[in-house]
């Protein structure tokens, strides 16, 4: 499938005892697929990838790939602190049927830029499916430069980059001077329509877990050049972003998916359910939007 359109960084759902709940994840993935999202991005930040064991990772990826329908395909997060582990994750994801790999650079310890380059080259050598770099300096602790991404894309190491840096200017820096074919995706929901208008191939939208059809329509309008409609939908997304920031990440996204579209969700400590006070704060922000969101809440 083309590397464009809407990619949803799917939440990972646990049972009431904190174990991985494959059935709930399957139903959640099917609901997003039925809403006609283009890609499910499994085991990203919203998917709490550091909390998932290697055995759980394999079973989760296989289950999601089995669960999607229609045009939806699956991307898998494979970044790790060590090159060997990232390569192993990428190989397993390809074997399971993933269509693309998304990898944060090594986190916690900070390798040199040359070591980061070798890391991506090793992953790309190990698999035949497209590889995305994932720039999220707030969580990794450092950023990936456009120069490195463009160089690796020119050498056919990287097929794309997901930029979740918190600014539209950063997305633009990856678009500016990019080699032909490099798929740039903003990872901050509030920049989706403007980034696409400036040349991004699509958007990675976490809030599509909550209102999938809103994400589908926004990305479709933006990619179709309908600036009026995309601006209208982006305004609604931006209001939903404010709601999501009224509670702790990533638990608030699960809470809202359950509240708004009845999705079965579950938590793993320390990313626990919202406290009563947190719920009240989120619901107070949500109340003025619920009616406007209703048309976009397909399961």
C-alpha positions, 0 to 999 in steps of 0.5 A: 500500500502507498506510504500516504494517508492516515496512520493511527498509532493504536493504543495497546489494550490490557485486561483488568489484571494488567495482562495483554488482552488480545481479544480487546486489541483485535476488536479495537483494531477491527473498529479502526479498520472498519472506519477505513483508516489507511494504516495502523501503527502498532507499538508506538508511544501511544501503544506503550511499547516499552511496557510490552514484553518481547513475547507479547509484542509478537502476539500483539502484532500477529493479532492486529495483522489478522484483524485488519480488513479492507485497505488497512495495513499495519506498521510496527514500531521497532525502535530499541536502545540497542541495534541488535534488539531493533533489528530483531524486532524489525525481522519479526514484524516483517515475518508477521506481515507488517507493511512498514517499520517505524523506529525511534533512534536508540533512547536513554543513552545518547549515541553519536550521530554516526552511530544513529546512522549505522543503527538505521542502516542495520535495520534497513539491511535486515528487512525488505519492507519500508523503514521510517525514522521516528523523530520524537526528541521529547521522549528520546532525549535528542532529535534526528536531523533533516540532514541525516534523514535526507542522506539516508533516504537518498541511499534508500535506507529510509522511506519516510520520517514521522516527526513528533517534535511539537512544531510545524517548523520541524515538519517543514525542515524535513520537507525542505530539500527532501529527496524524491519519494521521502514520505514525511508524516507529522505526528502532532495532530494539530499540524496535520492539515497544514503539513499536508498542504505543504507536502506531507504524504499524510499524518499520524494522528493519535486522536483517530483512536478516539474519533477515527472518521474525523481523522479519515475525513480531515486527511482526505480533505487535506490531500484532496486540496479542500482547504475550507473543509480541512480547516473546519475539521482541523479546528475540531481536532485542535479542540479535541487535542485540548481535551486530551491534554486535560488528562495523563498520556496515554491513559486519557486517549483510552478513556476518551475512546471508551467514553465516545465510541464505547471501545473496550479498553484496559490499562497497565501500571503505571499508566493507570485509569484516570482518577475521579478528579482527572475524569472530571477535568477531561469531561468538563473540557469534552462537554462542549464538543460531544455533539460536534464529534458525534458524526465521526465516532464510528467504531 
